Amino acid sequence: MTSSCRPKTIDDAAIIAATLEPPPKSLAVTHWSSRLLGKQLGLGNATVARAWRAYGVQPWRRETFKFSTDPELEGKVRDVVGLYLDPPRNAIVLCLDEKSQIQALNRTQPILPMRPGLPEKATHDYKRNGTATLFAALEVATGQITDRCYARHGKAEFLDFLKHVAKTYPRKQLHVVLDNYHTHKHDDINQWLAKHPRITLHFTPTSGSWMNLVEVFFGIITRQAIRRGSFENVSQLITAIRAFIDGYNQRCQPFIWTKPADQILDRATRQPTSETRH
């Protein structure tokens, strides 16, 4: 057998180097697949896949990131983290936000229940039966949820919910963490707050709503009560939301914040040092 008939060999480092280069424009693809790269290098796709596994390279994946451009980034981070790690004495810290446009979806056929060896099954298609907005305030010390549902999520609804929260915690100093949504800073809100100085708003940084602990609760209620539900109308959706929160408040525990402000700020302000990150 002549050398020209031997299978082509190439080391893993060369495969990875080729992977980190963008595919040629003639292929009209955004990233390599193992078969495309294998064909380009004259290798089998299994050889390419093995090299990718060895070096932890995954061209099919993409992660997103966003740097906050808030000029008050440091002050807001230290303010919010301070409320979590060292809350004011004789005061209550609440995390407040709205989960808007929750759809009352109903499957076109009844859901088939889970059975041994078979998962629950639902039709792919559904009918839209309206939407609702859930306003929720999470008490940081206990995990308790104060809630109210509305048809819309404008300044009127936000102000109404603020009043509801104030009545839920009478004669208490309230520190409320929330994001920079424009209705939270409307003149009507500021005028009401001026008449109720026991309530102080604390805003998360721009692109930093993940610092609001009520977002954790929104993820829980979505997974456990909304996403797999079927609702013939908005009233059924709201009833399900309220029933879940009633039960949740019986078993809830606080979410414990552990990351100090310096660590967040170091990561948030760190600049990329390489253009070859994938």
N, C-alpha and C positions, 0 to 999 in steps of 0.2 A: 504494500500500500504506500503510495506516495504521500509526501507531507501535505500536498494540496487537498487531499481527501480527508485529512484529520479534522475533527470538530474544532471550531474556532474557540480559543480560550481567552479570557480576559479577567483580570483580578477584580475583586469587589470594589476597590478604591476607584478604579476607572469607571465602573458602572455608576457609582455614586456621583462621581464628577460629571458624568454625562447627564445624570438625573437632575442635577442642580442647574443645568443650562436649559433655557426654555426651548420647547420644540420648534423646529423650523416653521416659518409662516406657511409653507406649502401644505403642511398637515392641517392647518386651521383648527388646532385644538389648544386649550388653555394649559394643559399639563400632561405629563407622560402617563400612559398606562404601561403595565409590564409587557404587554404584547407589542405595543407600538415601539417602545424602547428596545425590546429584544430584536424586533425586525430591523431597526435602525443599526444596531450593533452586530447583527448576525448571530444572535444568541437565542436560546429558548426562553420563553417568558418565565419558566420556573427558576431559571438561573438568576434572572433579574429580581424576581420576587424574593429569592433567598438572600440576595445582597441587601435588599431593602429591609428585610426583617433583621438582619445582622446589625445594620447601622441605625435602625429605628427611623427610617425615612418613609414617609407616607404621602406621596404626591396627591392623592385623592382627597386629603383633608385640608380644611382651611379654618383657622381661628380668626376671630375679629377682635379688635381692641380700639379703644378711643381714649385720647388724652383730654382731660378737662381743660378748657380754656378760661375757666372762671377766674377773674382777677382777684376774687376773695377766696380762692381755693383753700389756702392754709387756715384762714380764720374759721371758715365753715367746717372744715374737717375737725379741727380741734374743738370747736363748739359742740358738734354732734357727738363725737367720741367721748368728750368730757361728760355729757349727759348720761351716756351708757355706763362708763367706768366709775364715775364719781357723781351720782345724781344729787341734786340739791336736797338738803334736809327739809322735811315737812312739805314736800312738793311731790307731784306725780308727773312722770315723764310718759308721754304718749307718742306713738308713731302713727301718723294719719295719712291716708291716701285714698284715691278712688280707683276701682277696677271698672272701667267703662265698657260699654257695648258688649255686655255678656249676652250671648245669643241663646234664645229659647229654641233649641233644635229638637225636632222629633223625627225619629227614624221612620222610614216608609213602611217597615214591617216590624212586628214585635221582636224584641231582643231574645235570643236563645240563651238560656242560662248555662253557666258553667257546669260541666259534668266530669266525672273521673276520666282523665286522659284527653279532655276537650276543653278549650277555653271558652269563655263567654263570646258569643258571636252577634254582630250587629250589621245591618246593611250599610253599604258605603254611602248611599244617597240619603238625603234627609230633607225635611221641610223647615224653613225658617218661620218662626212664629213671634218675632219681635225681639226687642233687647231691653236690658235693664242695666243700671249702674249701681254697683255696690260701694258705698262709703264705709270705711272701717277705721277704727282707732284701736291700736294695740297698746295695752298698758305694759310697759317694759318690765316692771317688777314682778308681775304675775302671769303675763301672757293672755289676760282676759281681753275679749273683743267687744267693743261697742260698735253697733252697725245700724245702718239704715239704707234702704234701696230707693232709687229714684228712676224716673223715666229719662232724665237728662243729667248732665254733669256740668252745669254752668255755675256762675257766681252765686245765684240764688240758692241752688242746692247745697253748695259748699257752706254758705252762711247758715242755712238751716241746720246742717249737720254740726257745725261748730256750736250752735246754740244747744243742740241735743247733747253734745258731749259736755258742755258746761253744766247742764242740768243733771247729767249723770254723776258728775263730781262737784257737788255744791260746796262753796266756801273752801275750795282747795286751790292752792297755787298749781297751775298747769303749765308744763313746758311741752310744746307740741312740735315734733319733728315732721317735716313735710318737704316736698320737692318744689321746684321753681315754676310750676304751672301758673300761667298768668292769672287765672281766677283766684289763686291763693294770695295775690298781691293787689287785688282790685281796691279801688278807693272805698267802696262800700264795706269791704272787709276791714280795712284799716280804721275806718270811722267807728265800726262796732268794737274793734279791739281797744280803741282809745277809751271807750266807756267801760271796758272790762279789763282793767290792768292786771288782774290775777292770771290772765292767759297770755303767754309769750310764745311766739312762733320762732322756730329755728329751722333754717333752710339748708338742705343738703347742697353740695356743690353742683353746678351744671354737669350733666352726664354722670352724676353720682347718686342717682336714686336708689342704687343697690345698697346704700348705707341706711336706708329706711327699713327697719325690721318688719314692718307690716307687709313688705313684699314677700317675705318668707311665708307668712300666713296665706297670702293670695296664691302662692304656688301650691300650698296644701289643699285649699278649698277647690282649686281647679282640678287637681288630680283626683280628689276623693269624692267630690260631690257634683261637679259641673260637667267635666269633659265626657264622662260616660253616661250622663243622664239623658233622659228623653222627656221633653216638656211640650204639652199641647198648647200652652200659652204662657205669657209672661207671669201671670199669677202663680202658676205651678212652679216656675223657675224661682220666684221670690220665696215661695213657701219652702222649697228645698234648701235654699240658701239659709233661711232663718232657722230651719230645723237642724241643719248641720252646725251652725254657730252655737245654738243652744246646747247641743251635745258637746261641741268642742270646748265650750267654757266650763263644762263639768270635769274635763280631763286635761285641760291645757297645762303647760309648763312654760316658764319664761325662756326666751332665746337668750343665751349668754354671749355677749360681745367680748372678744378677747384681744383683738388686734389694736395696739396703741396707735395714736395719731402719727407719730414719727415714722412708723413702718409704712403706713398708707401713703404718706407724703413722699417718702423716699421712692416708692414704686411709681407713684403718679407723676413725678417730675423727672424720672429717669429717662434719658434719651437713648434711642437705639445706637449701638456701637458697630453694627455690621449690616451690610446690605444683602447678605446671603442667607438671612433667616427665612425658613420655609415652614 
